[in-house]
């Protein structure tokens, strides 16, 4: 039987991204080939302490482990909100350890605002 508490829960990456876009969050923070974290369409280079993780969503594919992904909602010191999307497991979008180290160093301040 279905759990009535989960009926309206966002269950896919695309559903969460749509909901975030409705709240004005559609730009991504991305690490470039020089291991510099930048906000989409910006030249600002961020350090982990310049960002705060507001929410983390994990998605696991039902039949294919390659469908595993994580989406982080972040805010920078100027108040800009964006996201980082990454496959996790063996097929990360960002090879090497620099990306993982960067993420581990970002302060986390979970916000109920993004519980949907």
N, C-alpha and C positions, 0 to 999 in steps of 0.2 A: 504494500500500500504506500502511496505517496506521502511524503512528510509535508503537511500543510505549511510549516514554517519556511520551507524552501521554495514554495511555488513561484514567488516573485524574485528570487535570487538570480543574479546574473551568473550564467554558467559558462559562457564562451568568451574568448578574447574579443571577438567582434562586438558582442553585446556590451561589454565593459567599455571598449573604446568609443562606441556610439554614445553611451551615457556620459562619458567624460567630455566628449565633443560638445554635447548639449550644455555642459557647464563651462565651455570655453577652453578646454584642455585638449589641444590637438597637435601641439608641437612636441618634438622629441629632443631630449638631450642625447648626444651621440659621441662616442669616443672615436677620434679619427686615427689614421695610420701612425701618427706621431704620439699616440696615447694621450691626446689632449681631449678633455671632455668639453664639448661646446653645445650651446643651445641652437636648435635649428634656425637658420637664417641670421646668425649672430657670430661675431668674431670673438666674443668673450670666452676666455679659457677659465674653466672652473677647477677649483680644488675641492676635495670632499667636504671641507668645512664651510664652503660657500653654498651648500645644498642641504636640504632636509627631506628625508623620505616620509611622506605623509600616509602612504598606503602601499601595501604589497598584495598583488593578486597572483596566484599560481594556478596554472591550467595544465591538466594532464589528459592526453589523448586516450580515448577508451580502448582503441585497438592498436595504436601505433605509438611507441615511446618517442618517436621523432617529433610528435605533436606537443611535447612538453614546452611550456613557455612561462615566463614570469613578466609581469608588468608592474613597474614602480611608478607611483605618482610622486612628483617632487616639486619643491618650491625653492627658488634661489633667494639670496639675500635681498634682492630688489623686489621680491613678491611675484616674480614670473612663475607660473605653474606649467609643468610639462610632464613628460613621461619617458621612461626608458623601457624598451621592450627587448627581451632576450630569450632565446631558446636556452634551455638548461639541460644539463647532462653532458653527454659526449659531444654534442653539436652546438655549442655556444655560438652566438653571433660574433663574439669578440674573442679571438684566439689569444692565448697567453694568459699570464697571471695578472697583468696590470689592471685589467678591467675588474676582475674579482677583488683585488686589493682596494681599488678605488671604491667599489660598492660597500665593502666591509667598513670603510672609514667614514661613510656618510652617516651623520647622526639620524636617528629614527625618532619621529614624533607622530605616532599613529593618530589619525584624525577620524572621528566617527562620521564626519561629513561625507566620506567616500564609502560608507557601508551601504551598498545596494546590491 
